[in-house]
Amino acid sequence: ASTLAERWDDFGDEERRQMVEGMALDTERIAAMVTMIVDAARLERGRFRAESRRMDLAQGAVWVAGLFSRGANYPTIEVRGGAEASADPERLRAVLLALCDGALWWGREGPVVIEIRSDAGGATIEVRREVGGPDPEELAAMFDGPEVPGGKLGLHIARRLAEAHGWTLAAEGGDGIRYVLRLTG
C-alpha cells in the first residue's frame, strides 16, 4: 500500500487495480487467519463453542475460490458438487482456506479442486492438487503445528477446529496432496 501511495503516478490503471486487489486478498486472508488464531486460543482455554447451522457447503467453498481468484499468481480453484450439512460458516471457510493453502503448498500442478458430496450421516469435502506432495514423514506431521517439518499453523488450527465441531480431517499424499474433511449431521 505504501509503494502504491508513494508511486501512484508511476503505475498505470491496470497495475494499480492489481495492487489494490492483491491488498484486498491479503487483508481477507489475514483476517481469516486472525480468526483461526483467536479460535485456537479459545480452544486451548476450553472457551471455544462450536455454533453450527444447516448450510450449503458449496457457499463456503465458492467464497474461498473467489478469494484466490482475485490473486494474479494463484492457480484456479474449482468447486465441484454440493451438499448440505451443519456447520459454522465462518469456521468452515477458515478450514477450507487453510486446506487450499496446504494444497497450493504441497501440490505442484493444475487447479486446486474442492469436491463436495453428501454421504451417509453428513458430507465429505475433499481438497486436492496434483503432482508433488509430502513424503511419509511430512505427511505424518502435517497437522502437528508449525514447529514440525511439514506442519503449518493453518493446518494445525484447521484440524483443531474440525475436531471441535465433531468433524474429522485427514491428509493423504502420493502424487500430490489430498485433504478429506468429513462433516457429520
Steps between C-alpha positions, in 0.01 A plus 500: 500500500782739582669428165175567319444824693857623445516412132135538393585695186764245395240225460234457235136430580540123456806485728319705767195275474715186541679646801173599669352156429811339648464711814131404530588130462773522761267687738231233480750218538662669801157561657415131459835401653449737796159342558663156494768607749239648736301176468815299578550705817137438596547128438810499725306665780191286455293804402424413140139431416415349164189662359361317202201545276379318195670647195594446138865396525574618147445861615808482723702336225393760244603779741849347532529447125397861441760619747778322313367597157578864578870422536691512174754233598263228621376203301130447453296358784220284364192426710319182407186344639303613798329390817337636811620435852520670837796736519612838626541693172792714620691205646432285193641775276807526725559124485455495121738795464766312697445186291529694174819664628629152585406369156684791339803436721525124439342456156697625203276485194149568385209654679410449862177299500244529779255213460191486721270201529230368729557170670337295772461719805646821360730622227858470383710784363815403316767758414774378267772597258719285277875433479750537781372436849656432837722205579360253759674670793370844402152356447500344847590838657286720273250608766743506794579869479746740343800386701489153343648451151207498259261644758334833444312714751189525283477122457556443871220740594275366222518151649432631849198697374374195311528284810326765713203473263503118512643475149803304385784631286766282339769543235621255240817528294625317198504690175378833635300571815146418602320628810177333607266689734207294625205691647234321696139608521 
